[in-house]
Amino acid sequence: MSQDAGTDPLIIRRLEFIGGMKEALGWRPPSELPEIAFSGRSNVGKSALLNRLVRRRAIARVSRTPGRTREINFFRVNDQFVLADLPGYGYARISRERKADWRPLIEGYLGRTPRLAGVVQLLDIRREPNEDDVSMLDFLSALELPTIVVLTKADKISRAQAEARTAALASGLGVDVDQTIRFSAATGEGRDELAAAVSDLVNKAS
C-alpha cells in the first residue's frame, strides 16, 4: 500500500491529545470542529487501527489487557477535526459496575455532541456481532448518525474467508457490502479506504 503523500487521503500534519472525558456530563472539549468517534468492543483492535490510521506508533496505547481505557480520549487532527476514541465495551472481565458507568458515558457523548460527523464502528471479521455490538449499531441507527462499519483483523484469515465473512456480516447487519471496509493494522489493508471515508465525513460536516 502506498504511503505517497500525494495519494494519501488523510495526511497527518498535526496531532494533539486534548484530554479525556470521564463522566457523561463531565469535561469535554468545545464542539468547535467536526468530530469522528471510533467505537468497538474491547478486544476488536481499535488502538492498533487508530495507530495505523494516523501513521503513529502510540496515539492510542495498545494494551495487552483489553478494556483498560475508561474514558473518551480526544485528539485534534490538523486543526480540522477531532478524533474521539470511545472506551471499548463488552469485555467479560470488567465489572458490571464499570460497564454501567460506561454506557451513559458513551451514549451521552453520542447523543449530545452537536458536531458529531460520524462514527467508525469496529467489528472483528472473525466473530459474530455480540449483543453489545448489535445494541450499539441500533443506537447509532436511531440517532441517524453516519456510520462506517470496519471489519478488523482481516489478516488473520485467508482472502477467500475474508470475502465470505464480509458478505455474511453485511447480510446479517442489513448493510451493503460496499458500506464495509476490511482492515488490517498489521498489513495496512483498508487504511487508505478508511482514511478517505473519514475525510469525506469531515468535509461534509465542514
RARAZI-V332341 format. One record per run of one state. SS is the DSSP state (helix for helix, strand for strand, loop for the rest). FROM is the first residue (numbers start at 1). TO is the last residue. If there is no record, write none. Layout:
SS | FROM | TO
SS | FROM | TO
This chain:
loop | 1 | 14
strand | 15 | 21
loop | 22 | 33
strand | 34 | 41
loop | 42 | 45
helix | 46 | 53
loop | 54 | 71
strand | 72 | 77
loop | 78 | 80
strand | 81 | 85
loop | 86 | 88
strand | 89 | 89
loop | 90 | 95
helix | 96 | 111
loop | 112 | 115
strand | 116 | 124
loop | 125 | 130
helix | 131 | 142
loop | 143 | 146
strand | 147 | 152
loop | 153 | 153
helix | 154 | 156
loop | 157 | 158
helix | 159 | 173
loop | 174 | 176
helix | 177 | 179
strand | 180 | 182
loop | 183 | 190
helix | 191 | 205
loop | 206 | 206
